[in-house]
Amino acid sequence: MRIISVIEIKDGVVHDIKSFGLTPRFLAKKEQEKHEQEVVAEAEKLFEEKAREYGYDEDDHPAIEEFIEDGFYTGGNFSICLTWSEI
């Protein structure tokens, strides 16, 4: 199973981890792809919410999609990470 996680790090310590599982389901291929897109969109939405909590502002920074593609948004004493893993 693949997992996408949003990890919040404050002052060098993991503060929070929220993981979203992309569970294999017995669905038609298009339905499975739709399910996976929905799960990824939920994780990316949380990533953006966390980045905004820490000061992300589209007027002062590149588009949030660039941070999502890079997998992190960081500042003085924090990092918000978007990472993939498998179990």
N, C-alpha and C positions, 0 to 999 in steps of 0.2 A: 504494500500500500504506500502511495506517495503522500507526503505531508507538506503543507506550506505553513510556515509559522511566522508570526510577528513577534519580535523579541525587543523588549524595552530595557535599555541599560542606563542606569543613573549612577554617576560617580564611580564608574568601573565595576558596578555590581549588577547582575541580572535582577531586574525589578519585576518583570512580568513576561510571561510567554503565553501566547494564545495560538493554538494549533488547529488547523483545519485539515481533516482527512479526505483524501480523494479515494474513497472506497470503490473497489471494483464492484459493479452491479451487473446483473444480468439484464441489460437493456440493449436496445438497438444502438448501433454505433452513433447515430446522430443524437439520440437521447443521452448517451453516455458523455459525449462531447459537451452537450448543453449543461449537464450536471457539473462537469469539471469546470466549465467556464463560470458557472454561478458560484462555485466554491472559491475559485481564484478571485473573482470579483469581490466577494465578501472579505477575503483576506486583504486585498488591495485597498478596500474602503477603510478597514480598520487601520492599516498602515497610514493612510492619509489623515485620518482622525487623530492618531497619535502624533504625527508630524505637526499638525495644526496646534495641538496642545503645547508643543514645544516651540512654537513661533513660526512655523512655515507660513509664508504669505506669498501668493503667486506674483505679487507686485515686486517683491524683493529677491525672488529666487527663480530658477528655471522651472518649467512645468513639472508638476508632481510626477508625471509619467517618466521623466528622466530619473528621478530618485527611485521609483519603482523598478525601472529597468536595471539600475545599478544595485538595487537591493539594500540601500541604506540611506538614512538622513541623519546627519550628525551635527552637533554643536559643541559648545564649551565643555559640558560635563555629561552629555547624554548621547545616546545612539538609538535609533529605531531601525531595526533590521528586518528584512523580508528574506526568508531562506527556505530552501527546499531540502527535504530529507526523505528517506525511505525506511520502512520497517518490514 
